[in-house]
Amino acid sequence: SVSGGLGDTQFSFRLRQSGGQRTAHYEDGGEYNREAPLTLQREVAHYFGYVYFRQVKDSSMKRGYFQKSLVLVSRLPYVNLFQSLLQLIAPEYFDKLEPCLEAVCNEIDQWPPPVPGQTLNLPVMGVVIQVRIPSRVDKPGSSPVKQFNQENLLPAPMVLPSIHELDLFRCFQPVLIHIQMLWELMLLGEPIVVMAPSPTVSSEMVLALTSCLAPLRYCCDYRPYFTIHDSEFKEYTTRTQAPPNIVVGVTNPFFIKTLQHWPHILRVGELRMSGDLPKQVKVKKLAKLKTLDTKPGIYTSYKTFLHKDKTLIKRLLKGIQRKRPSEVQSALLRRHLLELTQSFIIPLEHYIASLMPLQRAITPWKNPPQIRPFRQEDFMKTLEHAGPQLTCVLKGDWLGLYRRFFKSPNFDGWYRQRHKEMTQKLEALHLEAICEANIVAWMKDKSEVEIVDLVLKLREKLVRARCQHLPVKEETLQRVGLYIDTIIGSLPEDLQAVLHHQ
């Protein structure tokens, strides 16, 4: 890009995987995704790019400048880990070029795989980076435990407090009074353009926005830094159809013109250090987005469903006056957003849990009963007694917010995930019921055809349980295996031979 800034900059981007086979199964058979928080899962159809870019005057170069980027591509959204890694590697690489990269790649090849819940020591270029990979069972909102398993590491490790969390307070400083609106827009998967003065500010703001729904997964597309050279440029700038559900970060003023038909545009200036509260940007009507009006602001005609939380703003302002450290302010903000998301999602969790069949309805020799369908109107009726008002002080039109949420990709993504987990739980319970049953008594009055049919069904269940890593105890699976052997052993030899070959 034509970049005016001199020196070193870091930013992130995200891009679609083109063609080819998209496999959900990696070398760990999908185990990582089952144990990682939803927001940190490996992506199947996208890659993340982490960039370290240097632009300095250099008279020995033909153009008078040294301009180079080092880009790390991964399927994992570990922005802090990979940007910290680039800070170590890139300056060395710009000096020593390829041999240095080769050595680094050899070291990274030796790194252990990321296992949720584990602390890893990652040696690179004479430094050991120590990180803890978050796990799905971590308590939401708890800070990573300080690890002391230093294992006499030399040199002393560079400990990263988090592999992915940004300085939320710094990112959201200019829009703090609108945090409620931004949270709603993200929850509803609305199309948002972030116009920023640099790729760094653009990518940080987009990543901060997508992280503010945790622990709910943001299921729409997002592009932390997007340029006119991206292959989706035409798709996003066309006026013949509504903008897609996406948050896109841009820096090129050309986008002011091409994206002014988008419903929500957030313009931000340079992010300052967290010492003072910059002037809060105003909400302006979209019509006021003149091509030349470069004033920061949120250009939208969106009306929030919920009222603003004044107490949060007061606490953060008091923090600024008392020079409270930025990480404490960020933790306050993150906790507020977490509580808000949880207040919204808990009633949905309660309702979906009520759709699960009763355990006593699961019998060994019948297919497990179905999960009942999600009926929006039935859910809405539960809100009077068990709605967000029980856990959240915010007043407003919660019902209207739920109705809009049901139309968003985030609801669809949440529902599919929960339905899949419940189906797997039913399968697991069914296998356990089979284990408890008296198989010999069942076989007494059955024909050979029925018995062979049972063997085939049980085999299929075992295969599925192992492939999908269902939440079943290993001993249960072994017992089902023994059952199959017992049943086959009771059949005539010719049938036994056929079943052993299958």
C-alpha positions as CSV (number, residue, x, y, z in Angstrom):
1,S,0.0,0.0,0.0
2,V,1.1,3.6,-0.4
3,S,2.0,4.2,3.2
4,G,3.1,7.6,4.4
5,G,4.3,6.5,7.8
6,L,8.0,5.8,8.3
7,G,9.4,3.2,10.7
8,D,7.9,-0.1,11.8
9,T,4.2,-1.0,11.9
10,Q,2.3,-4.2,12.8
11,F,-1.2,-5.1,11.8
12,S,-3.4,-8.2,11.0
13,F,-5.6,-9.3,8.2
14,R,-7.8,-12.3,7.5
15,L,-8.5,-13.9,4.1
16,R,-10.7,-16.6,2.6
17,Q,-9.1,-19.9,1.7
18,S,-9.5,-20.2,-2.1
19,G,-10.6,-23.5,-3.6
20,G,-8.9,-26.8,-2.7
21,Q,-10.0,-29.1,0.0
22,R,-11.2,-27.6,3.3
23,T,-10.6,-30.1,6.0
24,A,-11.9,-29.7,9.5
25,H,-9.6,-32.5,10.7
26,Y,-6.1,-31.5,11.4
27,E,-3.3,-33.6,12.7
28,D,-5.0,-33.8,16.2
29,G,-8.3,-35.1,14.7
30,G,-10.2,-32.0,15.7
31,E,-9.4,-32.5,19.4
32,Y,-8.0,-28.9,19.7
33,N,-11.3,-27.4,18.6
34,R,-13.3,-29.5,21.0
35,E,-11.3,-28.2,24.0
36,A,-10.5,-24.7,22.9
37,P,-12.9,-21.8,23.7
38,L,-15.3,-21.2,20.7
39,T,-13.6,-17.8,20.0
40,L,-10.2,-19.4,19.6
41,Q,-11.0,-22.4,17.4
42,R,-9.0,-23.1,14.3
43,E,-10.7,-21.7,11.2
44,V,-11.6,-24.1,8.4
45,A,-12.2,-21.6,5.6
46,H,-10.0,-18.6,6.5
47,Y,-6.4,-17.8,7.3
48,F,-5.1,-15.0,9.6
49,G,-2.2,-13.0,8.5
50,Y,0.1,-11.2,11.0
51,V,2.3,-8.5,9.5
52,Y,5.5,-6.6,10.5
53,F,6.2,-3.9,8.0
54,R,9.3,-1.6,7.8
55,Q,9.6,1.5,5.7
56,V,12.7,3.6,6.2
57,K,14.8,6.0,4.0
58,D,17.7,4.1,2.3
59,S,19.7,5.9,-0.3
60,S,21.3,2.6,-1.5
61,M,17.8,1.5,-2.8
62,K,16.6,2.5,-6.2
63,R,13.5,4.0,-4.9
64,G,15.3,5.7,-1.9
65,Y,13.4,3.6,0.6
66,F,13.7,0.2,2.3
67,Q,10.2,-1.4,2.3
68,K,9.6,-4.9,3.4
69,S,7.0,-7.0,5.2
70,L,7.3,-10.2,7.1
71,V,4.0,-12.0,7.2
72,L,3.1,-15.0,9.4
73,V,0.0,-17.0,8.2
74,S,-1.9,-19.2,10.6
75,R,-5.4,-20.6,11.1
76,L,-5.2,-19.6,14.8
77,P,-6.4,-16.2,16.0
78,Y,-3.4,-15.8,18.5
79,V,-2.8,-12.2,17.7
80,N,-0.6,-11.4,20.7
81,L,1.6,-14.5,20.4
82,F,2.2,-14.1,16.7
83,Q,2.8,-10.3,16.8
84,S,5.2,-10.8,19.7
85,L,7.0,-13.5,17.7
86,L,7.3,-11.1,14.7
87,Q,8.8,-8.4,16.9
88,L,11.6,-10.8,17.6
89,I,12.1,-12.2,14.1
90,A,11.4,-9.3,11.7
91,P,14.1,-6.9,12.7
92,E,16.7,-9.7,12.5
93,Y,15.3,-10.9,9.2
94,F,15.5,-7.4,7.7
95,D,19.2,-7.4,8.6
96,K,20.2,-11.0,7.8
97,L,17.5,-12.1,5.3
98,E,16.8,-15.7,4.4
99,P,19.3,-17.7,6.5
100,C,17.8,-16.1,9.6
101,L,14.2,-17.2,8.6
102,E,15.4,-20.7,7.9
103,A,16.8,-21.0,11.4
104,V,13.6,-19.7,12.9
105,C,11.4,-22.1,10.9
106,N,13.5,-25.0,12.1
107,E,12.9,-23.9,15.7
108,I,9.2,-23.4,15.2
109,D,8.9,-26.8,13.7
110,Q,10.0,-28.2,17.1
111,W,7.3,-26.4,19.0
112,P,4.7,-28.6,20.7
113,P,1.2,-28.4,19.4
114,P,-1.2,-25.9,21.2
115,V,-3.1,-27.9,23.8
116,P,-5.9,-26.0,25.5
117,G,-5.2,-25.7,29.3
118,Q,-1.4,-26.2,28.9
119,T,1.4,-23.8,29.4
120,L,3.9,-24.0,26.6
121,N,7.6,-22.9,26.4
122,L,8.4,-21.8,22.9
123,P,12.1,-21.3,22.2
124,V,13.0,-19.0,19.3
125,M,16.2,-16.9,18.6
126,G,17.6,-17.3,22.0
127,V,14.4,-16.3,23.8
128,V,11.7,-18.6,25.4
129,I,8.2,-17.3,24.9
130,Q,5.9,-18.7,27.6
131,V,2.2,-18.8,27.0
132,R,-0.9,-20.6,28.3
133,I,-3.4,-21.9,25.8
134,P,-6.9,-21.1,27.1
135,S,-9.3,-23.9,27.5
136,R,-13.1,-24.2,27.2
137,V,-13.3,-25.1,30.9
138,D,-11.6,-21.9,32.1
139,K,-14.0,-19.7,34.1
140,P,-15.0,-16.8,31.7
141,G,-13.5,-13.5,32.7
142,S,-10.8,-15.0,34.9
143,S,-7.3,-13.8,34.2
144,P,-4.8,-16.4,33.0
145,V,-3.1,-18.1,36.0
146,K,0.4,-16.9,36.5
147,Q,2.4,-20.1,35.8
148,F,5.5,-20.9,37.8
149,N,6.6,-24.1,36.1
150,Q,9.7,-22.3,34.8
151,E,11.6,-25.6,34.7
152,N,14.9,-23.8,35.3
153,L,14.6,-22.3,31.8
154,L,17.5,-20.3,30.6
155,P,17.1,-17.6,29.6
156,A,14.2,-16.5,31.8
157,P,11.1,-16.8,29.7
158,M,9.2,-13.9,28.1
159,V,5.8,-14.5,29.7
160,L,2.8,-13.3,27.6
161,P,-0.2,-12.7,29.9
162,S,-2.6,-13.7,27.0
163,I,-2.1,-15.2,23.6
164,H,-5.0,-13.2,22.1
165,E,-6.5,-10.5,24.3
166,L,-6.1,-6.9,23.1
167,D,-5.9,-3.7,25.2
168,L,-9.7,-3.2,24.9
169,F,-9.7,0.0,26.8
170,R,-7.1,1.6,24.5
171,C,-9.0,0.4,21.4
172,F,-12.4,1.6,22.5
173,Q,-11.3,4.8,24.2
174,P,-12.8,7.2,21.5
175,V,-16.1,5.3,21.5
176,L,-16.6,4.3,25.2
177,I,-19.9,6.1,25.5
178,H,-21.2,4.1,22.5
179,I,-20.0,0.7,23.7
180,Q,-23.6,-0.4,24.2
181,M,-24.5,0.4,20.6
182,L,-21.4,-1.3,19.2
183,W,-22.1,-4.5,21.3
184,E,-25.6,-4.6,19.9
185,L,-24.4,-4.1,16.3
186,M,-21.9,-6.9,16.7
187,L,-24.5,-9.2,18.4
188,L,-26.9,-8.7,15.5
189,G,-24.2,-9.2,12.9
190,E,-24.7,-5.8,11.3
191,P,-22.4,-4.7,8.4
192,I,-19.9,-2.2,9.8
193,V,-17.0,-0.3,8.1
194,V,-14.2,0.9,10.4
195,M,-12.3,3.8,8.7
196,A,-9.0,4.3,10.4
197,P,-5.8,6.3,9.8
198,S,-3.5,3.2,9.7
199,P,-3.6,-0.6,9.2
200,T,-2.7,-0.9,12.9
201,V,-5.7,1.1,14.2
202,S,-7.9,-0.6,11.7
203,S,-7.0,-4.1,12.6
204,E,-7.0,-3.5,16.3
205,M,-10.4,-1.9,16.3
206,V,-12.0,-4.7,14.2
207,L,-10.5,-7.4,16.4
208,A,-11.6,-5.6,19.5
209,L,-15.2,-5.4,18.1
210,T,-15.3,-9.1,17.3
211,S,-14.0,-10.0,20.8
212,C,-16.6,-8.1,22.6
213,L,-19.2,-10.9,22.3
214,A,-17.1,-13.5,24.2
215,P,-17.9,-16.2,25.3
216,L,-20.4,-16.1,22.4
217,R,-18.7,-16.8,19.0
218,Y,-19.0,-14.0,16.4
219,C,-20.2,-16.1,13.4
220,C,-20.0,-13.4,10.7
221,D,-17.1,-12.5,8.5
222,Y,-14.5,-9.9,9.5
223,R,-11.5,-8.3,7.8
224,P,-9.2,-6.5,10.2
225,Y,-7.5,-4.7,7.3
226,F,-9.0,-4.7,3.8
227,T,-7.6,-3.0,0.7
228,I,-8.8,-2.3,-2.9
229,H,-6.6,-5.2,-4.0
230,D,-8.6,-7.9,-2.1
231,S,-10.4,-10.3,-4.3
232,E,-13.7,-9.5,-2.5
233,F,-13.4,-5.8,-3.3
234,K,-16.2,-5.9,-6.0
235,E,-18.4,-8.1,-3.8
236,Y,-18.3,-5.6,-0.9
237,T,-18.6,-2.4,-2.8
238,T,-21.5,-3.3,-5.2
239,R,-24.7,-1.3,-4.7
240,T,-26.9,-3.9,-6.3
241,Q,-27.3,-5.9,-3.2
242,A,-27.3,-5.3,0.6
243,P,-23.9,-5.2,2.2
244,P,-22.8,-8.6,3.7
245,N,-22.8,-9.4,7.4
246,I,-19.2,-8.3,7.9
247,V,-17.0,-5.9,9.9
248,V,-14.4,-4.5,7.5
249,G,-11.4,-2.3,8.5
250,V,-10.1,0.1,5.9
251,T,-7.6,3.1,5.6
252,N,-7.9,4.2,2.0
253,P,-10.0,7.4,1.6
254,F,-11.4,5.9,-1.6
255,F,-13.6,3.7,0.6
256,I,-15.5,6.7,2.0
257,K,-17.1,7.0,-1.4
258,T,-17.5,3.3,-2.4
259,L,-18.9,2.2,1.0
260,Q,-21.1,5.1,1.9
261,H,-24.2,3.0,1.2
262,W,-23.2,0.8,4.2
263,P,-25.6,1.2,7.2
264,H,-22.9,1.7,9.9
265,I,-19.6,3.5,9.5
266,L,-17.2,4.1,12.4
267,R,-14.4,6.6,11.8
268,V,-11.6,6.7,14.3
269,G,-8.4,8.7,14.6
270,E,-5.0,7.6,15.9
271,L,-5.3,5.5,19.1
272,R,-3.5,7.3,22.0
273,M,-2.0,5.8,25.1
274,S,-4.6,5.0,27.7
275,G,-3.7,8.0,29.9
276,D,-6.5,10.3,29.0
277,L,-10.0,10.0,27.5
278,P,-9.9,11.5,24.0
279,K,-12.9,13.4,22.8
280,Q,-15.7,10.9,22.4
281,V,-16.9,10.5,18.8
282,K,-20.5,11.6,18.1
283,V,-23.2,9.6,16.5
284,K,-24.1,11.3,13.2
285,K,-26.7,10.6,10.5
286,L,-25.3,8.7,7.5
287,A,-26.3,11.6,5.3
288,K,-23.7,13.7,7.0
289,L,-20.9,11.5,5.8
290,K,-19.6,13.9,3.2
291,T,-16.8,12.6,1.0
292,L,-14.5,15.2,2.5
293,D,-15.8,15.2,6.1
294,T,-13.1,13.2,7.8
295,K,-14.2,13.9,11.3
296,P,-14.2,10.8,13.6
297,G,-17.7,9.6,14.4
298,I,-20.3,6.8,14.2
299,Y,-22.4,7.4,11.1
300,T,-25.6,5.4,11.5
301,S,-29.3,5.7,12.0
302,Y,-29.4,2.7,14.3
303,K,-31.4,3.1,17.5
304,T,-30.3,0.9,20.4
305,F,-32.7,-1.5,22.1
306,L,-31.0,-1.1,25.5
307,H,-30.2,2.0,27.5
308,K,-26.6,3.1,28.1
309,D,-24.8,2.0,31.2
310,K,-23.8,5.2,32.8
311,T,-22.1,3.5,35.8
312,L,-19.6,1.8,33.6
313,I,-18.6,5.1,31.9
314,K,-18.3,6.8,35.4
315,R,-16.0,3.9,36.7
316,L,-13.8,4.1,33.6
317,L,-13.6,8.0,33.9
318,K,-12.7,7.7,37.6
319,G,-10.0,5.2,36.6
320,I,-8.5,7.7,34.1
321,Q,-8.4,10.4,36.8
322,R,-6.7,8.0,39.3
323,K,-4.3,6.9,36.6
324,R,-5.4,3.3,36.9
325,P,-3.3,1.0,34.7
326,S,-4.7,0.3,31.2
327,E,-4.9,-3.5,31.9
328,V,-7.2,-2.9,34.9
329,Q,-9.4,-0.6,32.8
330,S,-9.5,-3.2,30.0
331,A,-10.4,-5.9,32.6
332,L,-13.3,-3.8,33.8
333,L,-14.5,-3.3,30.3
334,R,-14.1,-6.9,29.4
335,R,-16.0,-8.0,32.5
336,H,-18.9,-5.6,31.7
337,L,-19.2,-6.9,28.1
338,L,-18.9,-10.5,29.4
339,E,-21.8,-10.0,31.9
340,L,-23.9,-8.3,29.2
341,T,-23.4,-11.2,26.8
342,Q,-24.0,-13.7,29.5
343,S,-27.3,-12.0,30.6
344,F,-28.4,-12.2,27.0
345,I,-27.4,-15.8,26.4
346,I,-28.3,-17.5,29.7
347,P,-32.1,-17.4,29.0
348,L,-31.4,-19.0,25.6
349,E,-29.2,-21.7,27.2
350,H,-32.0,-22.5,29.8
351,Y,-34.6,-22.8,27.1
352,I,-32.5,-24.9,24.7
353,A,-31.6,-27.3,27.7
354,S,-35.4,-27.8,28.2
355,L,-35.7,-29.2,24.6
356,M,-33.4,-32.2,25.5
357,P,-35.4,-35.5,26.0
358,L,-35.5,-36.8,29.5
359,Q,-32.8,-39.4,30.4
360,R,-35.5,-42.0,31.3
361,A,-36.8,-41.7,27.7
362,I,-33.6,-43.2,26.4
363,T,-34.0,-47.0,26.0
364,P,-31.3,-49.3,24.8
365,W,-33.1,-51.0,21.8
366,K,-34.7,-48.0,20.3
367,N,-33.1,-45.1,18.5
368,P,-32.6,-42.2,20.9
369,P,-35.5,-39.7,21.0
370,Q,-35.2,-36.4,19.0
371,I,-34.4,-33.0,20.5
372,R,-37.5,-30.9,20.4
373,P,-37.6,-28.0,17.9
374,F,-36.6,-24.4,19.0
375,R,-39.8,-22.3,18.9
376,Q,-39.1,-18.6,19.1
377,E,-42.5,-17.7,20.5
378,D,-42.2,-20.4,23.3
379,F,-38.8,-18.9,24.2
380,M,-40.2,-15.4,24.3
381,K,-42.8,-16.6,26.9
382,T,-40.1,-17.8,29.2
383,L,-38.5,-14.3,29.4
384,E,-41.1,-12.8,31.7
385,H,-39.9,-15.0,34.6
386,A,-36.4,-16.0,33.5
387,G,-35.2,-13.1,31.3
388,P,-32.0,-11.0,31.3
389,Q,-33.6,-8.7,33.9
390,L,-32.6,-11.2,36.5
391,T,-28.9,-10.7,36.0
392,C,-28.6,-7.4,34.2
393,V,-29.5,-3.9,35.5
394,L,-29.8,-2.5,31.9
395,K,-33.3,-1.5,31.0
396,G,-34.7,-1.5,27.4
397,D,-36.4,-3.5,24.8
398,W,-34.8,-6.9,25.4
399,L,-37.6,-8.7,23.5
400,G,-37.0,-6.6,20.4
401,L,-33.3,-7.3,20.6
402,Y,-34.0,-11.1,20.8
403,R,-36.3,-10.9,17.7
404,R,-33.6,-9.2,15.7
405,F,-31.0,-11.6,17.0
406,F,-33.0,-14.6,15.7
407,K,-32.5,-13.2,12.1
408,S,-28.7,-13.0,12.5
409,P,-25.9,-15.4,11.6
410,N,-24.8,-15.3,15.3
411,F,-28.1,-17.0,16.4
412,D,-27.8,-19.5,13.6
413,G,-24.2,-20.3,14.6
414,W,-25.0,-20.6,18.3
415,Y,-28.0,-22.8,17.7
416,R,-26.1,-25.2,15.3
417,Q,-23.3,-25.6,17.8
418,R,-25.6,-26.3,20.8
419,H,-27.8,-28.7,18.7
420,K,-24.7,-30.6,17.7
421,E,-23.4,-30.8,21.3
422,M,-26.8,-32.0,22.5
423,T,-27.1,-34.6,19.7
424,Q,-23.7,-36.0,20.7
425,K,-24.7,-36.0,24.4
426,L,-27.8,-38.1,23.4
427,E,-25.6,-40.5,21.4
428,A,-23.4,-40.9,24.5
429,L,-26.3,-41.5,26.8
430,H,-27.7,-44.1,24.4
431,L,-24.4,-46.0,24.4
432,E,-24.4,-45.9,28.2
433,A,-28.0,-47.3,28.3
434,I,-26.9,-50.1,26.0
435,C,-24.1,-51.0,28.4
436,E,-26.4,-51.2,31.3
437,A,-28.9,-53.5,29.4
438,N,-29.1,-57.3,29.6
439,I,-28.1,-58.3,26.1
440,V,-28.5,-62.1,26.6
441,A,-32.1,-61.7,27.8
442,W,-32.9,-59.5,24.8
443,M,-31.4,-62.0,22.3
444,K,-33.5,-65.0,23.6
445,D,-36.6,-64.5,21.3
446,K,-34.9,-62.7,18.4
447,S,-34.3,-64.0,14.9
448,E,-30.8,-64.1,13.3
449,V,-31.7,-61.2,11.0
450,E,-32.6,-59.0,14.0
451,I,-29.4,-60.0,15.8
452,V,-27.2,-59.3,12.8
453,D,-29.0,-56.0,12.4
454,L,-28.1,-55.1,16.0
455,V,-24.4,-56.0,15.5
456,L,-24.2,-53.7,12.5
457,K,-26.0,-50.9,14.3
458,L,-23.7,-51.2,17.4
459,R,-20.6,-51.2,15.2
460,E,-21.7,-48.1,13.4
461,K,-22.4,-46.4,16.8
462,L,-18.9,-47.4,18.0
463,V,-17.2,-46.0,14.9
464,R,-19.2,-42.8,15.2
465,A,-18.4,-42.4,18.9
466,R,-14.7,-42.7,18.1
467,C,-14.7,-40.5,15.0
468,Q,-16.7,-37.7,16.6
469,H,-14.9,-38.1,20.0
470,L,-18.3,-38.3,21.7
471,P,-18.3,-37.5,25.5
472,V,-18.3,-41.2,26.4
473,K,-16.1,-43.0,28.9
474,E,-13.5,-45.3,27.3
475,E,-14.7,-48.3,29.5
476,T,-18.2,-47.8,28.0
477,L,-16.8,-48.1,24.5
478,Q,-14.8,-51.2,25.5
479,R,-18.0,-52.8,27.0
480,V,-19.9,-52.2,23.8
481,G,-17.1,-53.8,21.9
482,L,-17.3,-56.9,24.1
483,Y,-21.1,-57.0,23.7
484,I,-20.6,-57.1,19.9
485,D,-18.1,-60.0,20.3
486,T,-20.5,-61.9,22.6
487,I,-23.4,-61.5,20.2
488,I,-21.3,-62.6,17.2
489,G,-20.1,-65.6,19.2
490,S,-23.7,-66.8,19.8
491,L,-24.4,-66.9,16.0
492,P,-23.8,-69.9,13.6
493,E,-20.3,-70.1,12.2
494,D,-21.1,-69.0,8.7
495,L,-22.6,-65.8,10.0
496,Q,-19.7,-65.3,12.4
497,A,-17.3,-65.5,9.4
498,V,-19.3,-62.9,7.4
499,L,-19.5,-60.4,10.4
500,H,-15.8,-60.8,11.2
501,H,-14.9,-59.9,7.6
502,Q,-17.0,-56.7,7.6
